[in-house]
């Protein structure tokens, strides 16, 4: 590597690091500073922003945001709460499954903010150390992103893979990632089952409990959505959303069995990315017309807002990364070819490391997958290591992790004195490692 190449790489990393200190929106914007230095300062050829992926995110998030505005998200949270309260003794296993499948359904992990206080409340009042279900449930809310057919990470993987000769669709991706990630989460839950001291044997918790004001703070209120009325419009919005997912799934299913029903333009079937956008936008419109959803309420909801933040983050990060990698692609191919040809799975380490920096699985896929294909790594191998794009639990600065710490009134879910010894490290590592191994085994069996 030349001095200039190293200097430019440091500029890329510096932009990502500084942006991560300010949050997702700033991460995308500050990536623009790095892009400006590379293009306007060094005269590098600008890369291509991931427009196809961004369009899918906008369509999917708009649909999910309008469902939230109609009250449909509250109904889904209620269903999850009923399950957890019916079986509180199994909350360490059920809580991550609930947060995981909520993310799979709506394509974003930010839907769990309403459910997390409920998980904390149930575990605390059952006498279960809240850190056990909370840590793995927060991880699960992000793991579900690579398992959602409308999530940016999955859509990006499909688009980039198809462009590089690996013919695959959304349904085929999640057929691998869902079972693999469920195995990983159950392994993490098993490791969390007896994690830390029981509450009755924890001197720190007992000291907090002995304080009357702290006792009232921890046990005084019950977090619940069960008393909230579920309207007919809320139920209708969920039915419309599920119908949209079913339509997308059917298009992918018929494609798999060799009976492609996608419309053709100039003899070529329309891409699934276009179909997803059309179906999601149509579903959003039906929710407004039939379920009487208020678009203004969607705009102020956390689902739509977090999705739009993700758009900016992916836009800046991916454009910056593509600019750097595309200019040095031949050199990188020469330097890494030997390693990846002998150990193709090693690309998972690169995916994980980049995720720690950028806090976005979709951005990791968009930025790194073209490089991986250019190195000659086969598509099935990359599908097998797809769960490794989740690494931003490593440094506990992601909103869902910070929120979980805040929601746990017992104080057992925490960020440690040394930053990395936090409540999400163990379940995160166990989940990602196990999921990646299982996904790799599944792809070897299938392909």
Residue, then its C-alpha position, 0 to 999 in steps of 0.5 A: x500500500x502506498x502512503x497516499x492510499x493509507x492516508x486516504x483510508x485513514x480519512x475514510x476511517x476518521x469520517x466513520x469514527x467521528x460520525x459514529x460519535x454523533x449518531x446515525x444521521x451525523x454518520x451519513x452527513x460526516x461521511x460527506x466530508x470524507x467524500x469531499x476530501x477524496x473527490x475534491x481534494x485528491x481528485x478520486x473518481x466518485x463512486x456510486x450512491x446505492x440508490x436502489x437500496x435507498x428506494x427500498x428503505x423509503x418504501x418499506x419504512x413508509x409502509x411500516x410507519x403508516x402502520x404504526x400511525x394506524x395503531x397496528x404496531x401497538x397491536x403487535x406489541x400487545x400480542x407479544x406482551x400477552x405471550x410474555x406475561x403468560x409465560x414469565x418464567x421463560x422470558x429469557x427465551x421468549x423475549x428475544x424471539x418476540x423482538x426478533x420476529x417484530x424486526x423480521x416483520x417490519x424491517x427495523x429494530x426500532x420497533x422494540x422500544x415499546x416492548x423493552x420496558x415490558x420485558x424489564x417489568x415482567x422479569x423484575x416482578x418475576x424475580x428474574x434478573x432483568x439483564x438476562x432477557x434484556x441483553x439478548x432481547x436488545x441484540x435480537x432486535x438487531x439480528x432480525x434485520x438480516x432476516x426481514x424480506x424488506x430490510x435494507x441489508x437483505x434487499x442490498x444483498x439480493x441486488x448486489x448478488x444478482x449484479x454479480x451473477x449469484x441469482x437469489x431472491x429475498x425469500x431464499x436469503x431469509x430461508x437461510x438467515x432465519x433458522x441460523x439466527x434463531x439458533x444463534x439467539x437461542x444459544x445466546x439465551x441459553x448462555x444468559x439463562x443463569x447470567x449474573x447473580x440472582x436478584x436475592x443474592x445480588x448485594x447491589x440490587x438488594x441495597x437499591x431495594x432497601x431504599x424506599x424511594x428506589x423500591x417505589x421506582x423499581x416496583x411502583x409502576x407496571x409497564x403495559x399496553x394491554x389496557x390500550x384499546x385496539x381499534x378496527x383500523x389498527x387491525x386492518x393496517x396489520x392485515x394490509x401490511x401482512x398481505x403486502x409481505x405475502x405478495x412479495x413472498x409469492x413473487x419470490x416463491x414462484x421465482x424459486x420453483x421456476x414459474x416466474x410471474x414477474x411482469x416483463x419489460x423488453x423480455x426481462x422480468x422486473x427486478x424484485x427491488x422494483x416489486x417491493x417498492x411498488x407493493x410497499x407504497x401501495x400498501x401504505x396508500x391502502x392503510x391511509x384510505x382503508x385503515x384511516x391512518x394519519x400520514x402526519x402521525x407516521x412522520x413523527x413516529x419513531x419507525x419512520x424517523x429511524x428509517x429516514x435516518x438510516x437512509x442518510x447514513x447508508x447514503x453517505x457511508x456507502x458512497x464514501x466506501x464505494x469511492x475508496x474501494x472502486x479506486x483501489x479495487x485492482x490493488x486490493x484484489x492482488x493483496x487479498x486474493x491469496x487470503x480469501x481464496x484459501x479462507x473465504x470465510x475470513x471476509x466475515x471478520x471484515x464485515x463484522x469490523x466495519x459494522x462496529x464502525x458504521x452501526x448499520x447492517x445495510x451500509x455494511x452490505x452495500x459498502x463491502x459486498x461488491x468488494x467481496x464479490x470482486x475478490x472472487x468469493x462465491x455467493x453462497x459463501x457470502x450468504x453464509x456469513x451474512x449474519x456477521x454484518x451485525x457487530x455494532x453491539x461491540x461498542x454500546x452506543x447504539x440507540x436500542x442498547x442505550x434505551x434498554x439500559x435506561x428501561x431496566x429500572x433494576x440497574x442490572x443491565x448496564x454499560x461497564x466501567x471499562x466500556x466493553x464489559x457491558x450487558x450486550x457483549x456476551x449475547x452479541x458475540x454468541x449470537x453472531x458467531x453461532x448464526x454465522x456458523x449455522x448459516x454457513x452449514x446451511x448454505x453448504x448443504x443447499x448449494 
